Amino acid sequence: MNYLHKGDLPENLAFPSIVAIDTETMGLNFTRDKLCLVQISFGDNNAHLVQVGGDIGYDAKNLKKLLKNKNIIKVFHYARFDVAMLKKYLGVLCKSIYCTKIASKLARTYTDRHGLKELCKELLNIEISKQQQSSDWGSSVLSKNQINYAANDVLYLHAIKEKLDNILERENRLQLANSLFKFIPTRVTLDLLGWHNSDLFSHT
């Protein structure tokens, strides 16, 4: 079931040790485009969608409490962008991160297709639609199609993580993946300070 919340998560939610998180924004430029929606799933086939920004604001104390908790693993798909948006608008730099896109690039070296749609299809045999990806997430009223789309971005991340971990362990790359996940907050900090197009490890 999908639950839509205005401004924050409910007070009475008990957080598990692993949560899936995604964001919807007005675009993909974190220096220009606003954060509009944060999606959360606890791996129980439910999605909690939190509308933020505009007249609602970015207070979201319960959501921030979740994001700040270092004991909770936060599973993203392309964490670099989502973590940057959460830091910019909610003021929280997430730790204890798992990124399914990075994990896929390390594990599925037989393909260059690492989008969420491809991961759902290959690893879970589930077809998801990305039709609502370019829609107005800043609207105060979200359509049923938008809500379903946003929910799909988090509902399958727990299962995808499990599948990717199995491959990473088999290929002896799990430790490498964990090292990359720990670097994400530093990469995000560089992005937000203006080094988003720079490779500081490059000789040039």
C-alpha positions in Angstrom: 0.0 0.0 0.0 1.1 3.6 -0.7 0.8 6.2 2.0 1.1 9.9 1.1 2.1 12.3 3.8 2.3 16.1 3.8 5.5 17.5 5.3 6.8 14.5 7.4 6.5 10.9 8.3 4.0 10.0 11.0 5.2 10.0 14.6 4.3 6.3 15.3 6.4 4.6 12.6 9.0 2.2 13.9 12.1 2.2 11.7 13.8 -1.1 10.7 17.5 -1.7 10.3 17.4 -1.2 6.5 15.2 1.2 4.6 14.9 2.1 0.9 14.9 5.8 0.0 14.4 7.8 -3.2 13.6 11.4 -4.1 11.6 13.2 -6.7 12.7 16.7 -7.8 11.9 19.4 -10.3 14.9 18.3 -12.4 18.3 16.7 -12.2 20.3 19.8 -11.5 20.8 19.9 -7.7 22.0 23.5 -7.8 18.8 24.6 -9.5 16.0 22.1 -9.0 14.0 21.7 -5.8 13.3 18.6 -3.7 9.6 17.8 -3.8 9.1 14.2 -2.6 10.9 11.7 -0.5 9.9 8.0 -0.8 10.6 5.4 2.0 10.0 1.7 2.1 10.8 -0.7 5.0 10.8 -3.7 2.7 7.2 -4.7 3.7 5.6 -3.9 0.3 4.5 -0.5 1.6 5.7 2.9 0.5 5.6 6.1 2.5 5.7 9.2 0.3 6.5 12.5 2.0 5.7 15.7 0.1 8.1 18.6 1.0 8.9 22.1 -0.2 6.7 24.9 -1.4 4.1 25.9 1.3 4.9 22.7 3.2 8.5 23.5 3.8 11.4 21.2 4.8 11.0 20.8 8.6 10.2 17.1 8.5 11.7 16.2 11.9 10.7 12.5 11.8 12.1 12.1 8.3 15.3 13.8 9.4 15.5 11.6 12.5 15.5 8.6 10.1 18.1 10.0 7.8 20.4 10.9 10.7 20.4 7.4 12.2 23.7 5.9 11.4 22.5 2.4 12.6 20.0 2.3 9.7 21.3 1.2 6.3 19.8 3.5 3.6 19.4 1.9 0.2 19.3 4.2 -2.8 19.5 3.8 -6.5 22.1 6.4 -7.6 22.7 7.6 -4.1 25.0 10.4 -5.2 22.1 12.5 -6.4 19.5 11.7 -3.7 22.0 12.2 -0.9 23.0 15.6 -2.3 19.3 16.7 -2.6 18.6 15.5 1.0 21.7 17.4 2.3 20.8 20.6 0.4 17.2 20.8 1.4 16.9 18.8 4.7 20.3 19.6 6.0 21.2 16.0 6.6 24.2 14.2 5.1 23.3 10.5 5.2 25.7 7.9 6.4 25.4 4.1 6.2 24.6 4.2 2.5 24.1 1.4 0.0 23.8 2.3 -3.7 22.2 -0.3 -6.1 23.6 1.5 -9.1 27.2 1.3 -7.9 26.6 -2.3 -6.7 25.2 -3.1 -10.2 28.2 -1.6 -12.0 30.6 -3.7 -9.8 28.5 -6.9 -10.0 26.9 -6.9 -13.5 30.0 -6.2 -15.6 28.4 -8.1 -18.5 26.1 -5.1 -19.3 26.1 -1.4 -19.4 22.4 -1.2 -18.4 22.2 -0.3 -14.7 19.0 1.6 -14.5 16.3 0.6 -11.9 14.0 -0.7 -14.7 16.7 -3.0 -16.0 17.6 -4.3 -12.5 13.9 -5.0 -11.7 13.5 -6.9 -15.0 16.6 -9.0 -14.8 17.0 -9.7 -11.1 13.4 -9.8 -10.0 11.5 -10.5 -13.3 9.3 -7.4 -12.6 8.4 -4.8 -15.2 8.2 -1.2 -14.0 7.2 1.9 -15.9 9.4 5.0 -15.9 6.7 7.0 -17.8 6.1 9.5 -15.0 9.8 10.3 -14.5 9.5 13.6 -16.2 6.4 15.1 -14.6 5.6 18.0 -12.3 6.6 16.7 -8.8 6.1 20.2 -7.4 2.4 20.0 -7.8 0.4 20.1 -4.5 -1.8 17.3 -5.8 0.0 14.2 -7.2 -1.8 11.9 -9.6 -2.3 8.2 -8.9 0.2 7.5 -11.7 2.8 9.7 -10.0 2.2 8.1 -6.7 2.5 4.5 -8.1 5.7 5.5 -10.0 7.3 7.1 -7.0 6.4 4.0 -4.9 8.0 1.7 -7.4 11.3 3.5 -7.0 11.6 2.1 -3.5 9.5 -1.0 -3.2 12.0 -3.3 -4.9 15.3 -2.0 -3.6 15.6 -4.4 -0.7 15.2 -7.4 -3.0 17.6 -5.9 -5.5 20.2 -5.3 -2.8 20.0 -9.0 -1.8 20.5 -10.2 -5.4 23.4 -7.8 -6.0 25.1 -8.7 -2.7 25.0 -12.4 -3.7 26.9 -11.6 -7.0 29.3 -9.2 -5.3 30.2 -11.8 -2.7 30.6 -14.5 -5.4 32.9 -12.2 -7.4 34.9 -11.1 -4.3 33.8 -7.4 -4.7 31.6 -6.9 -1.7 34.4 -5.2 0.3 35.2 -2.9 -2.6 31.5 -2.0 -2.9 31.3 -1.1 0.8 34.4 1.1 0.5 32.7 3.0 -2.4 29.5 3.4 -0.4 31.4 4.9 2.5 32.9 7.5 0.1 29.5 8.7 -1.1 29.1 11.4 1.6 32.5 12.8 0.6 31.6 12.7 -3.1 28.3 14.5 -2.3 30.2 17.2 -0.3 32.5 17.8 -3.3 29.5 18.0 -5.6 27.7 20.6 -3.4 30.9 22.6 -3.2 31.3 22.8 -7.0 33.5 19.9 -7.8 30.7 17.9 -9.4 32.3 17.8 -12.8 35.9 17.2 -11.6 37.8 14.0 -11.2 40.2 14.9 -8.4 42.0 11.5 -8.9 42.9 12.4 -12.5 46.4 13.4 -13.4 45.2 16.4 -15.4 
